[in-house]
Amino acid sequence: MLNAFAPPFKVVAIYFIFAFCYLLAFMFLFSYSNYDFESYQFKAFLHCFFAGFALNIIIGSLYQLSSVIYEKAFFSIKGVFFVSFICNISLAFIMYSFLNYDLELLKYSVFAMILSVFYFIVLFLISFFDFNNIAKSALFCGVVFLALGLVCAGLIALILNGLIYLDYELILHLHIYFMLGFILFICIGAASVLLPMFALTHKHKNYLLWLSLAAYFLAFFHKSIAIFSLACFVFWCLYILKIRTRKAKDYWNLNIVFACIGSFLAMREFYVLDYALAIKLLIFATILPFIIAHIYKILPFLIWFHFISKLIGKIKVPLLDDMVIKKAAFFTMLINICLVISLYFSSSIYLYIALNIGLLINVINFFTYINYKGAKNEKASN
């Protein structure tokens, strides 16, 4: 199924590479995390993570995962590389515009990015129109929310340049609502497939996921509904981990537990109206460990499938677990926990740098398996 419908690995890889570039660039904006929530410096900080890292990871993953979930190929993948470059160059100019308060450049950069991301959105929507299960429904709704969030971003750029006169606060809140909904819905769709698969669970129920999906449509009207929606998703993740067949505690399920705990911390701060701390906890304690957990599973599998599986029967090939440097994985999680604790006091750039080093050790190691010839196993056997 994967071989029949999935795009070439390079389609996924280009978005993942851009994502890791923004994760590294994030350290140069890290100091702005302590700025006022409404400041343009804080907006640059947010967009570097959400639009630079998270969006690239999600789009790259959707090119691969959607084809498997929907059991059909994308309508087309022509122009993907050109569009990905336009998207990410535009985003770099957006962050530059925020930092230098260049509203004219911001306007053009925003619309260039909107057009490039809409290329993916249109491809997705015309390729996959199916609501057969929670995964398909959540992914489709997530991409629609991404489109609406981008429309709001374009309106904000026009409002800031004085070209249209709309309620700025309302459009900004809608932009945040749609973009966070996009991330939540994609997490619901992906997790509904990946968590049971990695945890080896059987006969699980998805009622909490449907409830989370439905509740978020009303979340714009009250923060308590947003908290309830996220809580339903988090409790479902914990439920899957509780009934899992594979009971061993590893770098994957421990990061998922970490992300669940981080979600509760973020929800608490959101409820007491400390939005700046809530969004930082959402970044470092929820979304980042959740993505890292799945990077350790998805990236090795894709590289193994595309480059190593053809060597089966010819040489000794590694297991997926062999491709992960476990000490680096646990080190990264420990540093991430320390970084989250520091958010309550004075967040440390050095902890974030250490986190990046730990993560990149494994990511770089994964990519070295693209040219796997059995040398590592032969050396090990000697």
C-alpha positions as CSV (number, residue, x, y, z in Angstrom):
1,M,0.0,0.0,0.0
2,L,2.8,2.4,0.9
3,N,4.7,1.6,-2.2
4,A,1.6,2.0,-4.4
5,F,0.3,5.3,-3.2
6,A,3.0,7.2,-1.3
7,P,5.1,9.9,-2.9
8,P,8.9,9.6,-3.2
9,F,10.8,10.0,0.0
10,K,12.4,13.3,-1.3
11,V,8.9,15.0,-1.1
12,V,8.7,14.3,2.6
13,A,12.4,15.0,3.2
14,I,12.4,18.5,1.8
15,Y,9.7,19.6,4.3
16,F,11.5,17.8,7.2
17,I,14.8,19.5,6.3
18,F,13.1,22.9,6.3
19,A,11.5,22.1,9.6
20,F,14.8,21.3,11.2
21,C,16.3,24.4,9.8
22,Y,13.6,26.5,11.5
23,L,14.0,24.6,14.7
24,L,17.7,25.6,14.7
25,A,16.8,29.2,13.7
26,F,14.4,29.2,16.6
27,M,17.3,29.5,19.0
28,F,18.1,33.0,17.6
29,L,14.6,34.1,18.4
30,F,14.5,32.3,21.8
31,S,15.1,35.5,23.7
32,Y,11.9,37.0,22.3
33,S,9.9,34.4,24.2
34,N,10.1,36.7,27.2
35,Y,8.7,39.7,25.3
36,D,5.1,40.9,25.6
37,F,2.5,38.6,24.1
38,E,1.3,41.3,21.8
39,S,4.8,42.4,20.6
40,Y,5.9,41.8,17.0
41,Q,9.1,40.1,18.4
42,F,6.9,37.5,20.1
43,K,5.0,37.0,16.9
44,A,8.2,36.3,15.1
45,F,9.0,33.8,17.9
46,L,5.6,32.1,17.4
47,H,5.7,31.9,13.7
48,C,9.2,30.5,13.6
49,F,7.9,27.5,15.6
50,F,4.3,27.1,14.3
51,A,4.7,28.1,10.7
52,G,8.4,27.1,10.3
53,F,8.8,23.9,12.3
54,A,5.3,22.5,13.0
55,L,3.7,23.4,9.6
56,N,6.6,21.9,7.6
57,I,6.5,18.7,9.7
58,I,2.8,18.4,9.3
59,I,2.8,19.0,5.5
60,G,5.7,16.6,5.0
61,S,3.9,14.0,7.1
62,L,0.6,14.4,5.3
63,Y,2.2,13.8,1.9
64,Q,3.1,10.4,3.3
65,L,0.4,9.6,5.8
66,S,-2.6,10.7,3.8
67,S,-1.9,8.3,1.0
68,V,-1.8,5.4,3.4
69,I,-5.0,6.5,5.4
70,Y,-7.1,7.2,2.3
71,E,-5.5,4.4,0.2
72,K,-5.0,6.5,-2.8
73,A,-2.3,8.8,-4.2
74,F,-2.3,12.6,-4.3
75,F,-3.8,14.0,-7.4
76,S,-0.4,15.4,-8.3
77,I,2.9,16.2,-6.7
78,K,4.3,18.4,-9.5
79,G,5.9,21.6,-8.3
80,V,6.2,20.4,-4.7
81,F,9.9,21.4,-4.4
82,F,9.4,24.8,-6.0
83,V,6.4,25.5,-3.8
84,S,8.2,24.4,-0.6
85,F,11.0,26.8,-1.4
86,I,8.6,29.7,-2.0
87,C,6.7,28.9,1.2
88,N,9.8,28.8,3.4
89,I,11.6,31.8,1.9
90,S,8.3,33.8,2.3
91,L,8.2,32.7,5.9
92,A,11.7,33.9,6.5
93,F,10.7,37.3,5.2
94,I,7.6,37.3,7.4
95,M,9.8,36.9,10.5
96,Y,12.2,39.5,9.2
97,S,9.2,41.8,8.8
98,F,8.0,41.2,12.3
99,L,11.4,41.9,13.8
100,N,11.9,45.1,11.8
101,Y,8.2,46.2,11.7
102,D,8.2,46.3,7.9
103,L,4.5,46.1,7.2
104,E,4.9,46.5,3.5
105,L,7.2,43.6,3.2
106,L,5.0,41.6,5.6
107,K,2.0,42.1,3.3
108,Y,3.8,40.6,0.2
109,S,5.5,37.9,2.2
110,V,2.2,36.7,3.8
111,F,0.5,36.5,0.4
112,A,3.4,34.6,-1.2
113,M,3.3,32.1,1.7
114,I,-0.5,31.8,1.5
115,L,-0.4,31.1,-2.2
116,S,2.3,28.4,-1.8
117,V,0.5,26.7,1.1
118,F,-2.8,26.8,-0.8
119,Y,-1.1,24.7,-3.5
120,F,-0.9,21.9,-1.0
121,I,-4.4,22.6,0.4
122,V,-6.0,22.4,-3.0
123,L,-4.1,19.2,-3.9
124,F,-5.2,17.6,-0.6
125,L,-8.9,18.7,-0.9
126,I,-9.3,17.5,-4.5
127,S,-7.4,14.2,-3.8
128,F,-9.1,13.2,-0.6
129,F,-12.8,13.8,0.1
130,D,-13.8,11.1,2.5
131,F,-15.2,11.1,6.1
132,N,-15.3,7.4,6.6
133,N,-13.6,7.3,9.9
134,I,-12.1,9.6,12.6
135,A,-8.7,9.8,10.8
136,K,-10.1,10.9,7.5
137,S,-12.6,13.3,9.0
138,A,-10.0,15.0,11.3
139,L,-7.4,15.3,8.5
140,F,-9.9,16.9,6.1
141,C,-11.2,19.3,8.7
142,G,-7.7,20.2,9.7
143,V,-6.7,21.1,6.2
144,V,-9.9,23.2,5.8
145,F,-9.0,25.0,9.1
146,L,-5.5,25.6,7.7
147,A,-7.1,27.3,4.7
148,L,-9.4,29.5,6.9
149,G,-6.4,30.4,9.1
150,L,-4.4,31.5,6.1
151,V,-7.3,33.6,4.9
152,C,-7.4,35.4,8.2
153,A,-3.6,35.9,8.0
154,G,-4.1,37.6,4.7
155,L,-6.8,39.8,6.2
156,I,-4.6,40.8,9.1
157,A,-1.8,41.8,6.7
158,L,-4.2,44.0,4.8
159,I,-5.6,45.5,8.0
160,L,-2.1,46.4,9.3
161,N,-1.4,48.1,6.0
162,G,-4.6,50.1,6.2
163,L,-6.0,48.6,3.0
164,I,-9.2,47.2,4.6
165,Y,-11.0,48.2,7.7
166,L,-12.2,45.2,9.8
167,D,-12.1,44.3,13.5
168,Y,-8.4,43.5,13.9
169,E,-8.9,41.7,17.3
170,L,-11.7,39.5,15.9
171,I,-9.7,38.5,12.8
172,L,-6.6,37.8,15.0
173,H,-8.6,35.6,17.3
174,L,-10.1,33.8,14.4
175,H,-6.6,33.3,12.9
176,I,-5.4,31.8,16.2
177,Y,-8.5,29.7,16.5
178,F,-8.2,28.2,13.1
179,M,-4.5,27.5,13.2
180,L,-4.6,25.8,16.6
181,G,-7.6,23.9,15.4
182,F,-5.6,22.8,12.3
183,I,-2.8,21.4,14.6
184,L,-5.3,19.7,16.9
185,F,-7.3,18.1,14.1
186,I,-4.1,16.9,12.3
187,C,-2.9,15.4,15.7
188,I,-6.3,13.7,16.1
189,G,-6.2,12.2,12.6
190,A,-2.6,11.1,12.8
191,A,-2.7,9.9,16.3
192,S,-5.9,7.8,15.7
193,V,-3.7,5.7,13.3
194,L,-0.2,6.0,14.7
195,L,-0.8,5.6,18.5
196,P,-2.7,2.3,18.3
197,M,-0.2,1.0,15.7
198,F,2.9,1.9,17.7
199,A,1.3,0.8,21.0
200,L,-0.1,-2.4,19.6
201,T,-3.5,-1.8,21.0
202,H,-6.6,-3.8,19.9
203,K,-10.3,-3.1,20.0
204,H,-9.9,0.5,21.3
205,K,-12.7,3.1,21.1
206,N,-12.5,6.5,19.5
207,Y,-15.4,8.2,21.2
208,L,-13.1,10.7,22.9
209,L,-11.5,11.7,19.6
210,W,-14.9,12.3,18.0
211,L,-15.9,14.4,21.1
212,S,-12.7,16.4,20.8
213,L,-13.2,17.0,17.1
214,A,-16.9,18.1,17.6
215,A,-16.2,20.3,20.7
216,Y,-13.5,22.3,19.0
217,F,-16.0,23.7,16.5
218,L,-17.6,25.5,19.4
219,A,-14.3,26.4,21.1
220,F,-14.2,29.9,19.6
221,F,-17.1,31.0,21.8
222,H,-15.6,30.0,25.1
223,K,-12.1,29.0,26.3
224,S,-13.6,26.3,28.5
225,I,-14.8,24.4,25.4
226,A,-11.3,24.7,23.9
227,I,-9.8,23.2,27.1
228,F,-12.4,20.4,27.1
229,S,-11.6,19.6,23.4
230,L,-7.9,19.3,24.1
231,A,-8.5,17.4,27.3
232,C,-10.6,14.8,25.4
233,F,-7.7,14.2,23.0
234,V,-5.1,14.0,25.8
235,F,-7.3,11.5,27.8
236,W,-7.6,9.4,24.6
237,C,-3.8,9.3,24.2
238,L,-3.4,8.2,27.8
239,Y,-6.2,5.6,27.4
240,I,-4.3,4.1,24.4
241,L,-1.1,4.0,26.4
242,K,-2.9,2.3,29.3
243,I,-4.3,-0.6,27.2
244,R,-1.2,-1.0,25.0
245,T,0.2,-4.5,24.5
246,R,3.8,-3.3,24.4
247,K,4.3,-2.3,28.0
248,A,8.0,-1.3,27.8
249,K,8.7,2.3,28.6
250,D,10.7,3.8,25.6
251,Y,11.6,7.1,24.1
252,W,8.3,7.1,22.1
253,N,5.7,6.5,24.8
254,L,7.5,8.5,27.5
255,N,7.5,11.5,25.1
256,I,3.8,11.0,24.6
257,V,3.2,11.0,28.4
258,F,5.4,14.1,28.7
259,A,3.3,15.8,26.0
260,C,0.1,14.9,27.8
261,I,1.3,16.3,31.1
262,G,2.5,19.4,29.2
263,S,-1.0,19.8,27.8
264,F,-2.6,19.9,31.2
265,L,0.0,22.5,32.3
266,A,-0.8,24.6,29.2
267,M,-4.5,24.3,29.8
268,R,-4.2,25.5,33.3
269,E,-2.3,28.6,32.3
270,F,-4.7,29.3,29.5
271,Y,-7.6,29.0,32.0
272,V,-6.0,31.5,34.4
273,L,-5.3,33.9,31.4
274,D,-1.5,33.7,31.4
275,Y,-1.5,33.3,27.6
276,A,2.2,33.9,27.1
277,L,3.2,31.0,29.4
278,A,0.3,28.9,28.1
279,I,1.6,29.2,24.5
280,K,5.2,28.5,25.6
281,L,4.0,25.4,27.4
282,L,2.0,24.4,24.3
283,I,5.2,24.7,22.2
284,F,7.8,23.2,24.5
285,A,5.8,20.8,26.7
286,T,3.1,19.6,24.3
287,I,3.7,20.0,20.5
288,L,7.5,19.6,20.5
289,P,7.6,16.3,22.5
290,F,4.6,14.9,20.6
291,I,6.4,15.6,17.3
292,I,9.7,14.4,18.5
293,A,8.1,11.1,19.7
294,H,6.8,10.4,16.2
295,I,10.0,11.5,14.5
296,Y,11.7,8.6,16.2
297,K,9.2,6.3,14.7
298,I,8.3,7.8,11.3
299,L,11.6,9.0,9.9
300,P,13.5,5.7,10.6
301,F,10.6,3.7,9.0
302,L,10.5,5.9,5.9
303,I,14.2,5.6,5.4
304,W,14.1,1.9,6.1
305,F,11.3,1.3,3.7
306,H,12.7,3.4,0.8
307,F,16.4,2.6,1.1
308,I,17.0,-0.5,3.3
309,S,14.1,-2.9,2.7
310,K,15.4,-3.7,-0.8
311,L,18.5,-5.2,0.8
312,I,16.6,-7.8,2.7
313,G,18.0,-11.2,1.8
314,K,21.2,-9.8,0.5
315,I,22.8,-8.5,3.7
316,K,21.8,-8.2,7.4
317,V,19.5,-5.2,7.7
318,P,18.9,-3.2,10.9
319,L,15.6,-3.2,12.8
320,L,13.9,0.2,13.2
321,D,14.8,0.3,16.8
322,D,18.4,-0.2,15.9
323,M,18.4,3.1,13.9
324,V,17.6,5.1,17.0
325,I,20.5,6.3,19.3
326,K,18.6,5.7,22.5
327,K,21.0,7.6,24.9
328,A,20.6,10.7,22.7
329,A,16.8,10.2,22.6
330,F,16.5,10.0,26.4
331,F,19.0,12.9,26.8
332,T,16.8,15.0,24.5
333,M,13.7,14.2,26.6
334,L,15.5,15.0,29.9
335,I,16.7,18.3,28.6
336,N,13.2,19.1,27.3
337,I,11.8,18.5,30.8
338,C,14.4,20.8,32.3
339,L,13.5,23.4,29.6
340,V,9.8,23.3,30.5
341,I,10.6,23.7,34.2
342,S,12.8,26.7,33.4
343,L,9.8,28.4,31.7
344,Y,8.3,29.1,35.1
345,F,11.5,31.0,36.1
346,S,13.9,32.2,33.4
347,S,13.9,30.0,30.3
348,S,17.5,29.1,29.3
349,I,18.7,29.3,25.7
350,Y,21.4,26.8,26.6
351,L,18.8,24.1,27.4
352,Y,17.2,24.7,24.1
353,I,20.6,24.4,22.3
354,A,21.3,21.1,24.2
355,L,17.8,19.8,23.1
356,N,18.6,20.6,19.5
357,I,21.9,18.8,19.7
358,G,20.3,15.7,21.2
359,L,17.6,15.6,18.6
360,L,19.8,16.3,15.6
361,I,22.2,13.5,16.6
362,N,19.4,11.1,15.9
363,V,18.0,12.9,12.9
364,I,21.5,13.0,11.2
365,N,22.0,9.4,12.1
366,F,18.7,8.4,10.5
367,F,19.7,10.1,7.2
368,T,23.1,8.3,7.2
369,Y,21.1,5.1,6.6
370,I,20.0,6.3,3.2
371,N,23.4,5.0,1.9
372,Y,23.3,1.9,4.1
373,K,25.5,-0.9,2.7
374,G,25.7,-3.1,5.7
375,A,29.0,-1.6,6.9
376,K,27.6,-0.8,10.4
377,N,26.5,-4.4,10.9
378,E,29.7,-5.9,9.5
379,K,31.7,-3.6,11.9
380,A,29.5,-4.6,14.8
381,S,29.9,-8.3,14.0
382,N,33.7,-7.9,14.0
